[in-house]
């Protein structure tokens, strides 16, 4: 591939892990339980951003007295109960894509707004940690997506030019982040379909990771 190195950087939630659907359902449930309307729409704004930025979004929407930490703790408890029972849900085709890339000599990075402890716990439970040369997590950067800092940092630690590197994202905030870093962005939509901006910024849009692997297989 001209002007592309063999390096690819993935977002985690909604791309490799099928966690965002579960998280969304939990927050909508909590909204109904506590008579807070519109939480589903607010959560869509929070896709791809850090915990702190999520709190700011909720406080801007519902006011500074919104008990975000109480909601988050209750959501986390329900999430942990579900994943302890059923395991952390993996996106279809994720393991096969990572295996294909590794076998074919690609360097694989991770750029996620999730905390490092959670990343290591969830990817470790699925035996995926060894696929990644570099993992940049939420507490390692000052700015949340859609700021490009996390992708600049991932490429810097791998030692590659962002303009020659591929990113894989599911959210509009994530696509903006990687595109502003100058990367070639593959969007695999999860909860939110691409809008006109995402389609303009994305290099490719695929419906699932199986299609991503088939694309790389044909190169």
N, C-alpha and C positions, 0 to 999 in steps of 0.2 A: 504494500500500500504506500503510495507516494506521500511524503510529508507526515507519515504517522509512524511512531516508534511502537515497539511491542510492549506497551504499558497501558493498563486499564485501571481506573479507580472507580470503585462502586460506593454508592450510598448503601445503607443497610436496611432500615425499616421500610417496607413497601417495595423494595427491590429484591434483596436476597431473602429476607424474612417476611412472612405474611402476617406481620404483627399489627400493621396500621388498621386493618379491617377490624381486628379484635378490639384494639384500643378505642376506635371510633364507637363501636357498639357499646362498650363499657361507659364511655362518657355520655352518650345519649341516654343510656339507662339511668345514670346518676342525675342527669338533668331532669328527667321525668320524676325521679324519686324525690328530688329536692325542689321541684316546681321552678326550674330555671329553663326558660325557653331559648331556643336557637343555638344550643350548644353544638349541634352537628355542624352548622355553618361556621361557627367560630373555630372549631377544630380543623376545618379545612384550611383556614388561614394559617394554622400552626404547623402544617405539614412541613417537615424538614428543618424546623428551627429548634433552638435549644430550649431547655426547661425554663431558663430565665426569660427568654423572649416570649415563650408561651404565656408565662405569668403576666407579662406586660400587655399582651394582646387581650387576655381575659379582663384585666383591670381597666383597659381602655374601653372595652365593650360594656362591662357590667358595673364599673366604678371601682375606686380604690379599696373599698371594703369587701370586695368579693373574696370569699375564703378559698383562694386557689389551692393553697397547700393542703387544706382538709380534703378538697375534692381529689387532688392528685394522690394523696395517701390512700384514700378509699379506692380509687381506680387501680393503683398499684397493687393493693391487697387482692382485689378481684382478679387482676391480670396474673399475679403469682399463683393464685389458687388454680386458675384455668391451665396455666402452662405446667404447673407441677403435676396436674392430673393428665393432661393430654400432650405435654411436650411443647417446645417452642415451634410454632408452625413455620415450615420452610416453603418458600415459593417454588412452585413446580418448575423444574429445569435448572434450579440454582446450582445444585451440586454437580450436575452434568456439565454445566457451562464452566464452572470453576475448574473441574478436572480437565476439560478440553483445553482451556487456556494454559493451565500449568504444564500439561504434557507437551504443548506446542511452544513452550519457551517464553510465555508472556510473564512480565512482572505484574503482580496484582496488588493494588492498594485499596484501602478503605477510608472513606471520608464521611463520618456520621456525626450528627449533633447529639447522639446518645452518649451517656457517660461511659468511660472506659470500663468501670466495674461491670456494668450491665452488658457491654459488648463482649467482654471476656467470658462472662457467665453464659450468655445466650449462644454465642458462636462456639464456645467450648463444649456446651452440652450437645451440639450438633457435629462436633469434631471438624470444624471448619477453620480453626485459627491458623493452622499451618499453611493455608493457601496464601496468606497475606504477607507481603514483604514489609509493608508499612501500614499502620493503623492510626489515623488521626481522629480523635474523639472530641466530644463537646467541650470538655474542660481544658483542652490543649490550645484553644483559640480564643481570642477576645471578642471577635465579631461572629454573629450567627448568620447562617444562610438567610437571605440571598447574597450576603457579602461574600466575595470570592476567597477570603483568607484561608478557609479550610482546604480548598483545592490548591491554592498556591503552596501551602505548607506540605501537602501530600506529595506534590510533584518535586518540591525542593528536597524532601527527605529521600525520595526515590532517586533523585538526580537526573530528572528529565525536564524537557521544555514543555510547559502546559500546552502550547500551540500544536504540539505533535502527539498529544496524549488524549486518550478517550476517557470520558466519564459516563457512568450509567446512573440515571436518576429516574425517579417516578413522579416527583412533585414539581410544581411550577417554581417554588422557591429554590429547589435544588438545581433545576435547569438554569435559572438565572445565575446562580452562584458559579456553576461550572463554566457557563458561557462567558461570564465576565472575567473569568480567569483565562479565557482564550482557548478553552478546550473544545474538542469535538464531542458533542453531547448526544448520547443515545438516550432517548426517553422511552421508558416502559411504564405507561400510566397505570396507576393503582386505583386510588379512591377518586381522584379528580382527573377528568379527561384534559388533554392539552387545549389551551386556548390559543388564540391567534399569535400571541407573543411567544408561547412555548414552541409552537410549530415553526415560527420564524427563527428562533434561537437554536433549536435542535438540529443536529446533523442528520440523525435518523430517528424515526419513531417506529417502535415495534410493539405488537400486542402482548408479547410474553417473552420470557427468557429462552424458550425453545427456538423462537424465531431469531433471536440474537445469535444463538449458537449456530444455527443453520446459515446465517449470513457470514459468520467468520469461517465456517467450514468451506464455503464457496470461494473464498479469496485465494 
